[in-house]
Amino acid sequence: MSNTAIKLLFFIIDWSKSKVVSRVFEQENVQFYFFSKGKGTANSEILDLLGIGASDKAMILCLEQDFMVPMLLKGVRQKLGAQSAGAGIAFTVPLSAINQPILQILKETVHPNLTNDKKEEKMSEIKNDVIISIINQGYSDEFMTVAREAGARGGTVFSARGLTNNKPVKFFGVSIQDEKEIIIILAGRDKRTPIMQALSKAYGITSQADGIIFSLPVDEVMSLNAE
């Protein structure tokens, strides 16, 4: 892989507003993005802050070069307009590697609104992490109660199913083919360890929830509120 910086860009936004993001992606010729529907779990008092209240949400994952991130964010904010307040958040996770054909497509994609490459910037200090948990279905409410008690402000829950070959298997004692819930929690770095420790103790792989809990560094967090 070359030195081209690739980011995994997350949008968590009200489902009713998710088409705004796809329209911006089409306009900017974004090649790789993926939609999933989930439900927010944030308390009502922080809804306006995080944009992840208890309503249907879209999680949109996008692979792009880092210089495209500000343009995509600006485009979404502009198209949301007056609907942007509390619509959601976006954050980026740096990737260490990606397969070469995908990288080449990203580098060769023509972006009509871009005239100059963004100059390389020093990576800012990591201040946030995204905690990703995969648990058996039916435990998300209790799981989020423990997370909040440990310092989390909210999260977003997605239904999923593990698949391996043609029959159920065990991996580290976890039944891969059970119906699962994926829970995404954005947290400050100082909160990451106590949240993960509390969740692992209550809902780790030795529990009925069969939880797998890990975190990724978030290098930038952005509100979708119009500036």
N, C-alpha and C positions, 0 to 999 in steps of 0.2 A: 504494500500500500504506500502511496505517496504521502507527502506532508499535508495534503488537503484535509482540513478539519471537517469532519462530518458530525452532525448533531442529530440526536433523536429528540424531536420536538413533540411534546405532549400538549394537547388542548383538552381541557375538561370544561364542557360548556353545556348549557341547557339544550336538551334534545331538539326543542322547537327552533333553536337558532343554529343548529349544526350545518344546515345547508349553506349558510354564509361562509363557513370555512371551506367547504368544497368548491364554492364559486371562486373564492380567492385562489385556491390551489390550481383550478383550471386556468384562471387568468395568468398566473405566474408560471404555468407549465411545470408544475410539480409532478414528478414521475411516480413516487412511492409514498402512498399514505393508506391508512387502514382505520376503519370505523368500528366501534363497539358501543353497545348500549348498556347503561348501568343505572344505579340509583345512588344519589348523594346521601350522606349521613350526618352532615354538620348540624350542630345546634342552631336554632333560628337566630340567636343573637350574633352569630358570626357569619351569617349568610352573605351580608353585603361585603364583608371583608374577603372571604374566600371564593364566593360564587359557587359553592358546592353544597347547597342545601338539600333537603330531603325531597327531591323531585327527580324525574327522569333526566339522565345526563348522557352525553356522548363523550366517549374518550377517543380522540383522534391522534394517531401516531403518524409522524411524518419523518422521513429520512431526507435530510438536505445538508448542503454545505453551510457552514456557519454564517457566511455573509448574507445568506438569504433570510435568516431568522428575523431580523428587524423589519424587512420588507413584508414578510408574511404577516407579522403581528400588526403592522401599521394598516395593511389592507383589511384585515379582519375587523380592527377597531373602526375603521372608516365605514365599512359596509354595515356594521352593527348600528352605528350612529346613536340615536337616542335609546336604542335597546341595549346598549353596552353595559349599563350600570348593573352590577351583580350577575352578569352573564356567565362569568367563569374566569379561569386562569389558564396560563400557559407556562411551561417550564421546559428547560432543555437538559439533556444528559449527554455528556461527551462520549463518543465511541472510540475504543482503542484500535479497532480494525474492522474492515468490511471486505467482502469478497470483491475481487478486482473488476469483474464485469459490471457490477452495480456502481462501483466507484467511477468507472469510465463513463457510464451513462449520465451520472450526476455531473461530471465535469464537462460533458459535451452538450448538456441541455442548454438551449437558448432561452434566456430570461429577457423578455422584451422590455422590461422596465429598469434593467440594470445596465449602466454605462461604464462603471469603473469597479474593479475588484476592491473589496474592502481590504485595507492593509492589515497585516497580522497584528493582533493586540496581545498584551500579556494576559494570561488567564487570571481571572479574579479569584480571590480566596473563596474556597467552597464554604458556604454558610448554611446550606440546606441539603436535605437528603429526601429521596422518595423511598418509603418503606413499602415493599411489595410482599403481600402474604397470600399464600394459596392454602385454603382450608376446605374441609368437607362442608357440603351445603347444609345450611340450617344454623350455623353458629355465628353469623355475621353480627347480629344485634348484641349478643353477649361479648363478642370479640371487641366491638367498638366501644362498649362500656369500659372494658379494661384499658383500651387504648387511651380513652379520654382521661381516665383516672391517672394514667401515667404521663399525661401532658399533651396528647394529640387534640387538635381542634376539630377534626372531622376527617372524612374519607369518602371514597367512592367504591361501590361494590359492583362486581360484574360476575355473571354466571359463566361457567366454563366446564369443560369435560376433558380429562386427560386421556390420551390415546397412545397405545404402544402395541405394535403388531396386531394380533387378532384375539388376544385373551388378556384378562386382568393379570397384572404382575405387581410385585412389591419392590419398591426402591427405597432403601433406608427405612423399611417398615411402613411406607406410605402406599396405599392402594392407588395406583395411577389412574385407573379407569372409573373411579367414583366420580359422581357429580361434584363439582368444586365451585367455590366462590373465590374470586380474586379481589383482594382489597388493597386499594392504593391510598396511602397516607403521605401527605407532604408535611415535613416537619423540619424545624430548625436543627442544625447539627448538634446543639447542646441537648436537645430533647430525644435524639435518635436512640441512644443507648438505653435510657430508662424505659422508653416505649417498647423497644425490641425485647429487652429482658423480661418485662412484665408479660408481653404477649407470648414469648417462648415458654415461660414458666406455666402459663395457664392453657395455652393452645398449641404447644409444640408437637413434635412428632410422636411423643409418648402419650399424648392426650387423645380423646375421642375425635378431636377436630383434625388430627394428623397434619398439623400446620407446618408449612415451610415458609420461613420468614427471612427476607434478605433486604438489603438497601443498596441504592445506587446514588452517587454524588450528583447533585443538581447544581449546575454552574450559573443558572439565571432563572429567576422567577418573575413573571410578568402578569399584571392584571389586564383583563380585556376591556376595562373601562376606558372610554375615549379620553384622551388627554386634552 
